Amino acid sequence: MEGQVMQMQKDKMMTDLMNEAGIKPTAQREIICNIVVQNADQHFTAKDIERMGDDLGMPISLSTIYRTLELLEKRGIIIKHNFHDNDSAIYEYAHKDVHHHLICKSCGKVIEITGLEPSDLHERLLHEGFHYTSYNLKIYGYCDACKPQK
């Protein structure tokens, strides 16, 4: 019973997501939005969505995935990141708690971290005459598995 309730909540989230984004509900877009909702706590690429669609027996073309991701990004549903030099985009669901990213320069691992906002950030920016709407902090270094040996 609990599993059914969880699935109904996720289905409602997916429907709300499409309504919020003003996206015409086609079968492939519904699959993409469902995958986004099912993976709301993770980072994902367009290729990840393609693979997940294939795993579900519902193949989706990469061009459709990219177009749908672009619509979702424009409407603030997902956030697009370029953490690495290879220009491959990584996406995440936008309706998460404020967090920042630690990116390993060796293996590419991305770690989310919260609580790094300087206590005076808002006041400092206002003092500079700048009214920000959002910000994104990326810190590059090495994860424990990749840290350089001394």
C-alpha positions as CSV (number, residue, x, y, z in Angstrom):
1,M,0.0,0.0,0.0
2,E,2.8,2.4,0.9
3,G,4.5,1.8,-2.5
4,Q,1.2,2.7,-4.3
5,V,0.9,5.9,-2.3
6,M,4.5,6.8,-3.2
7,Q,3.9,6.1,-6.9
8,M,0.7,8.2,-6.8
9,Q,2.7,11.1,-5.3
10,K,5.4,10.8,-7.9
11,D,2.8,10.6,-10.7
12,K,1.1,13.7,-9.3
13,M,4.6,15.4,-9.2
14,M,5.1,14.5,-12.8
15,T,1.7,15.9,-13.9
16,D,2.3,19.0,-11.8
17,L,5.7,19.4,-13.4
18,M,4.4,19.3,-16.9
19,N,1.5,21.7,-16.0
20,E,3.9,24.1,-14.3
21,A,6.3,24.0,-17.3
22,G,3.4,24.5,-19.7
23,I,4.6,21.5,-21.7
24,K,2.2,19.8,-24.1
25,P,2.0,16.2,-22.7
26,T,3.3,13.9,-25.4
27,A,4.1,10.3,-24.5
28,Q,7.9,10.9,-24.8
29,R,7.8,14.1,-22.8
30,E,5.8,12.3,-20.1
31,I,8.5,9.6,-19.9
32,I,11.2,12.3,-19.7
33,C,9.4,14.3,-17.0
34,N,8.7,11.0,-15.1
35,I,12.4,10.2,-15.2
36,V,13.3,13.7,-14.0
37,V,10.8,13.3,-11.0
38,Q,12.0,9.8,-10.2
39,N,15.6,11.1,-10.1
40,A,14.9,14.4,-8.4
41,D,17.6,13.8,-5.8
42,Q,20.3,13.1,-8.4
43,H,22.3,14.8,-11.2
44,F,21.6,13.4,-14.7
45,T,22.6,13.8,-18.3
46,A,20.6,13.6,-21.5
47,K,22.4,10.2,-22.1
48,D,21.3,9.0,-18.6
49,I,17.6,9.8,-19.6
50,E,18.1,8.0,-22.9
51,R,19.5,5.0,-21.1
52,M,16.7,5.0,-18.5
53,G,14.1,5.2,-21.2
54,D,15.7,2.3,-23.0
55,D,15.7,0.3,-19.6
56,L,12.0,1.0,-19.3
57,G,11.5,-0.3,-22.9
58,M,10.5,3.2,-24.0
59,P,13.3,4.5,-26.3
60,I,13.5,8.3,-26.7
61,S,15.6,10.1,-29.2
62,L,18.3,12.3,-27.9
63,S,17.0,15.3,-29.8
64,T,13.6,15.0,-28.1
65,I,15.4,14.7,-24.7
66,Y,17.5,17.8,-25.3
67,R,14.4,19.8,-26.5
68,T,12.4,18.8,-23.5
69,L,15.3,19.5,-21.1
70,E,15.6,22.9,-22.7
71,L,11.9,23.6,-22.1
72,L,12.2,22.5,-18.5
73,E,15.3,24.6,-18.0
74,K,13.7,27.7,-19.5
75,R,10.8,27.3,-17.1
76,G,13.0,26.9,-14.0
77,I,12.1,23.3,-13.4
78,I,15.6,21.9,-13.8
79,I,19.1,23.5,-13.6
80,K,21.7,22.9,-16.3
81,H,25.4,22.7,-15.1
82,N,28.6,22.4,-17.0
83,F,31.0,21.1,-14.3
84,H,33.6,19.7,-16.6
85,D,35.8,21.0,-19.5
86,N,34.1,18.7,-22.0
87,D,30.9,20.8,-22.3
88,S,28.7,17.9,-21.4
89,A,25.7,19.3,-19.5
90,I,24.6,17.8,-16.2
91,Y,21.0,18.6,-15.0
92,E,19.3,18.5,-11.7
93,Y,15.8,19.2,-10.4
94,A,15.6,22.8,-9.4
95,H,13.2,22.4,-6.4
96,K,15.8,21.3,-3.9
97,D,17.3,22.9,-0.9
98,V,20.1,25.4,-1.5
99,H,23.3,23.5,-2.0
100,H,26.7,23.9,-3.7
101,H,28.9,21.5,-5.7
102,L,32.3,20.0,-5.0
103,I,33.8,18.7,-8.3
104,C,36.7,16.2,-8.4
105,K,39.2,17.3,-11.0
106,S,40.3,13.7,-11.4
107,C,37.3,11.4,-11.6
108,G,34.6,14.1,-12.2
109,K,32.5,13.1,-9.1
110,V,30.1,15.8,-8.0
111,I,29.3,16.1,-4.3
112,E,26.5,18.3,-3.1
113,I,27.1,20.2,0.1
114,T,24.9,22.6,2.1
115,G,25.6,25.3,4.6
116,L,28.4,27.1,2.8
117,E,26.7,30.5,2.4
118,P,28.7,33.2,4.0
119,S,26.6,34.8,6.6
120,D,27.2,38.3,5.2
121,L,26.8,37.5,1.5
122,H,23.4,39.2,1.0
123,E,24.5,42.3,2.9
124,R,27.8,42.5,1.1
125,L,26.2,42.3,-2.3
126,L,23.6,44.9,-1.4
127,H,26.4,47.2,-0.2
128,E,28.0,46.8,-3.7
129,G,24.6,47.8,-5.2
130,F,23.9,44.4,-6.5
131,H,20.5,42.6,-6.0
132,Y,21.1,38.9,-6.8
133,T,18.4,36.5,-7.7
134,S,20.4,33.3,-7.3
135,Y,24.0,32.2,-7.1
136,N,25.9,29.0,-7.7
137,L,29.1,28.0,-6.0
138,K,31.4,25.4,-7.5
139,I,34.5,24.2,-5.8
140,Y,37.1,22.2,-7.7
141,G,39.6,19.8,-6.0
142,Y,40.0,16.1,-5.4
143,C,37.7,13.6,-3.7
144,D,39.2,11.3,-1.0
145,A,39.6,8.5,-3.6
146,C,41.6,10.7,-5.9
147,K,43.5,13.1,-3.6
148,P,47.1,13.5,-4.6
149,Q,49.5,11.6,-2.5
150,K,52.1,13.7,-0.6
